[in-house]
Amino acid sequence: MTTLMAWRNLRQDPIRFAATVIGIVFAVVLISLQTGMLLGFMKTSAGLVENAGADVWVMARGTSNVDQSGLLNESAYYRALTVDGVESVARVVIQFSGWKRPDGGMESVILVGFDPRTGMAAPWNIVEGSRDALLAPNAVMVDRLYADKLGVSKLGDRVEIVERMAVIAGFTSGVRTFTQSPYVFTSYNNALRYTNVEHGGASYMLVKAKPGIEPAALAERLGAVLTKEEVLTTSDFASRTRQYWILTTGAGSALIMGAALGGLVGVIIVAQTLYSATVERLAEYATLTAIGAGTGYLNRIVLTQSLIAGGIGFTVAAVIASVLAASSASSPAAVLLPPLAIATIGILTLALCALASLLAIRKLYTIDPTSVFR
């Protein structure tokens, strides 16, 4: 009965009901997109770390994220090889560099020079070309998302990296960067030609553990030997990188505040609508009270109204947000909305609508049931 009465109250003023639903849709879409962008940034910022295939990362002390690091000398490589439990060690170069497009324009890129012997930090999601093609002198691989930005379109296109020729030997798909400076993959030896790294040196030493060896235990052993360097497991370094880009730079805070603003807008719209509707029907609620309806019964009617409006608004918003998220698949900035995120937003939406109903419910406590007899 409370559901029927709540639905009837909403339908009696279709314009106000529509305005409420539109407000909720706007708020939920805003929350969803901000949340999706935050999840996308979190995945993108540590994507290189998590897809490198290493168990442990050795780096210069003070390294805050994977895209910016100091340099390690060759001795770190050989010292790491002596540690019990190490299966292989790979030198990897990761440095910002200058990219000159065929039309003469300049772009900033992040060069990733991987060790072909181990394959750690090699490109993933390859859609054109192959990893072995990067063994050729001057061969590089970029992501299709950044092809236009870098001025390339097909295999064999030629560009310049720090005034040295580079040839496109392949393309990946969906390998994004948080900084929007595209990753440019090449072999370790090729990377030495494009950077100031000396032979044997590296930005990182990537370590693969022997079967049965836990990464955390291996990291502890490596740390005891590599006292001048910093040693982190892949999961720890991924977390540090996310924390730097999402929290330290303020990007995450901005997205969280945007989502909070969307929630606040939704609460205000629903609260105002329910309060106005309740005030207009005070005589009806007084009548119900006079014939024996308790305050709890009246409260359920108002609460149900808020949940109906929230449910309809969320359903529409979820469809819109999902379409927008899907369309971002071809964009450098991905919006990720997995089912769990959508479900969480749905629960949050209903909770906010229930919160908004408190203002109207409070008004019900002022009802004088004897007013209907005057």
N, C-alpha and C positions, 0 to 999 in steps of 0.2 A: 504493500500500500504506500509506503514512504517513497518508493521509487516512482510509482505512478504519479503521485502528487508532485514530486520534484520535477518530473518530466513535463507535467502539465504547466507548472509555474514557468518553466523555461520557454515553453512553446507559446505562452500567452503574449510574450513580447519578443517576437522573432528577430527584430532589428537589434535589440539589446543582446539577445543570445548570440546572433551572428557576430556582433562586435566583440563579444567576449571570446568566442572561439578564435576569431582572427587574431586577437591579442595574444592568446595562448599559443597559437601557431607561430606567430612572430617570435615570441620568447623562446619556445622550444627549438625552433630552427637555429636561432642565435646560439643557444646553449649547445646544441648538437654540433654545429660547425666549429665553434671554439674548442669543444672537447675533441672533435675529430682532428683538428689542426694540431692540438697539443699531442695527441697520440701519434700523429704522423711525424711531428718533429722529434718525438722521443725515439721512434723507430729509425728515422733518417740519421739523427745525430750520431748514433752508435752503430749504424749499419755496417761500416767498414770493419769495425772491431769484431762484431758478431759473425760476420761472413768470412773472416780471414782464415778460419780453420786452425787457429792456434789455441793452445791450452793456457799458455803463460806469455805475458809481454814484458820485455826488459826495455827500460827507457831511461832517459836522463832524469835526474831528480828535479822535481818541480813541474813536471809535465802535467798540464791540466786537462788536455783533450787530445784525441788522436790526430787532429788536423794540424796541431802546432806542437813542435817538439824540438829539443836540442839534438846534438849529434853524439853518437857512441863511437868509440874507436875500435879498431880491429881486435884488440885484446879481449874485449868483452865477449866476442864471438867464441874465441877459443876457451875462455874460462867457463862459459856456459856449457860447452861440450863435455867438460870434465865432470860435470855434476851427475851423480847417480840418479837414474830414472829418466834422463833426457834421451829421447829417441832421435830428434833432429832439431837443428837451429837454422833459422833463415834470416838473412839480412834483408831489411825492407827500408826503402827510402820513401818518405812522405813529406813533401815540401810544396809550398806555394810557388808558382812560377808564372811567367808571362807567356801568353799564347797570341800569336799574330795570325789573324784570319787572312784568307786569300785576298780579301778586299782591302787589306792594310789595317783594319781595326784591331784593337788590342782587348784581350780578355784576361782575367785572372783565373787560373786553374790550380788544382791540387794534383801534383804528379805523384803517382804511386808506382814505385819500382819494386817488383816482387821477385822472389827467387824461383826460377822455373824448376829447379831441382826438387823442391818440396811442394811448390804450388801454393804455399801460404801467402795470403793477401793478394791472390790472383783475382781477376775480374769474375763475376758471377752473372747469371742470367744472360749469357751470351746469345744473341739472336743472329748475328752475322759475323763471319770470320771464326777464328779459333784462338785458344790460348797459345798454342804453339806458334801461331803466326807472329806473336809478339817477340819471338826470338830473333827475328830479322832485324838488321840494323835500322834504327830510326822508326820502327813500327810502334804505333800507339793505338789504344782503343778507348772510345768515349761512349757515353750513353745517348740513345736516340732522343731523349728528352731535351738534351742540350745541343743537338746537332745544328739547329738554326743559329743559336747563340754563338756557336764556335765557327760558323760559316762552312760547315761540311755537310755532305749529303750521301756520299757513297764511298765504297772501298777504293783506295788508291788516291783519294784527295790529299793534297799536300799543303802543309801549313808550316809555321816556324814556332819553335819553342826556344826562347832566349837566343834568337838569331841562328838557330840550328834547324835544319830541315826535319820534319816529322811526317810520316805517311800513315793515313788511316788504314788499319789492318783489321778492324772489327768494330762492332757496336754491341752494347749491352742494352737491357730494357729495365727501367725502374730502379736503377742505381742512382739514388738522389744524394745530394749533399745539403747539410743544414746551412752552410754559408752561401750557397748558390754559386760557388766557384766549382765547376764540374771536376769530378775525378777523371784523370787521364792515366790509364794503366799502360805500363810498359815493363820490359824486363829490367832487372837490377842493373845490368851492364849498360843498357840504354839510358837508364835514369842518371847514371854517373855523368853522362855527356851533357845532360840538361840541368845539372845542379852543381853546387860547390862541394859535394860530398866526395871525399877521396876514396880510392879503391880500398875495400875492406871495411870502410866505415858504414854507418847506417843511422837512420832515425830511430829504428827499433830493431831489436832482436826478437823474433817470434820463435817460441819453443813448443815442440810437440812432445807430450809425455809418452813414455812407454806404456803398453797395455797394463792395466791394473794399478797405475800410479795416479792418485788424485791430484788434480791441478793445484789445490791449496797446499798440499804437502810438498809438491815439487817447487812451488813458488817460495816456500819457506827455505828449502835447500838452496835454491838459486840465490836467495837474498843473503844467505850466510857466506856465499862465495863472492857475489857481486856487490860488495859493500859500498861502492861509489855510485852504483846505479840504483834505480827503483824497480822493483819486481811486483807485478800484479797479475792475478788471474784474469782471464778474458771477461768474466762476469763483473769483476771489480772495476776493471778499466772501462767497460761499457757504462757502468753506473756513474763513474767519475766524469766521463765525457758527457753523458746526459745532464748531469747536475750542472756542469759548466755552461753548456749551451742553453739549457732550459731555465735554470735559476739565476746563475751569475749574470748572464746577459740581460735578464729581465723579460725575455720573450715569453717564458711560461707564466710569469706574473701577469703580463698584459692579457694573455688568453684567459687565465682564470678570472681576472676582473671582468672581462667581457662576458664570460658565462654567468658570473654572479649578477651583472647588470641585467642580463636577459631574464634571470630568475626573478629579480626584483620587479621588473616591468610586468611579468606575468602575475605575480602576487598582487600588485597594486590594481591591475585591471580586474582580476577576478574578485578581489575584496570589494572594490567599488561597485561592481555589478551586483553582487549578492547582497550587499548592504542596501542598495537602492531598491532592489526587488523585495527585500524583507520589510523595509519601511512602508512600501506601497501596500503590502499585504498584512499589515499589523492587525487589521480588523479580522481578517480570516484566521490568523493565528490565535487571536483573542477568543474567537468563537470556538476553535478546537480546544483551547484551554478550558473554556467554560463548560464544555460537555465532557470533560474528563481526560483530555489528552495531556500527558505529562511533558515536562520540559525536555526530557530525553527524546521523546517522539518528535517534537518540533526540531530539535537539534539535528536529528537524523535526516529530516527533510532537507534542511539547508546544506548539510554535509554531502548528501547524495547529489544535490544540484551541482555542487562544486566538482564532484568526482565525474559526473556525466560530462560537464563542460570540459574538464581536463582530459578525460578519455578520448572524446571526439577530437579535441585540439591536438593531442599528442599523436593520434593515429594519422591525421593529415600531415602534421609536421614531420613525422618519421618517414613518410613516403617522400616528401620534398627533400629532406636532408639526405636520404639514401641516394636519391637521384643526383644531387649535387656532389655527394662523395664519390659516386661512381664516375661522374664526369671529370673528377680531378685526377683520374688514373693517368691521363696523358699530360698532366701538369707537373712542373718541378716541385710544387708544394702539394703533397698528398694529404687528403682528408680521410682518416681511417675511422670507420664506424662499425666495428665488429658487433655481432648480436648481443654480447654481454654489455657493451657500452650503450646500445639502444635500450636494452631492458633496464639498465640502471637509470638512464635518463627518464624512462617511462615511470619508474617508481618515484623518482625525484619530482616529476611533474605532478603526480597525484598527491604527493606529500605537500608540495607547495600550494596546491589548490585547497587541500584540507586546511592548511594554515591560514589561507586567505579567508576561509569561511568563518574563522573565529570572530571577526569583527561583526558579522551579521548575527552569529549565535549570541554574542554578548547583548545585542539589541533585544533578543527574544526574552531576556531575563527582566526587561522593563515592562513587559506586557501586563496590563491590568484586565483580568478576565471579566470583571464587572462592567467594563466599558461597553460591552455589547448590549447591555440592558438599559443604557442611558438614552 
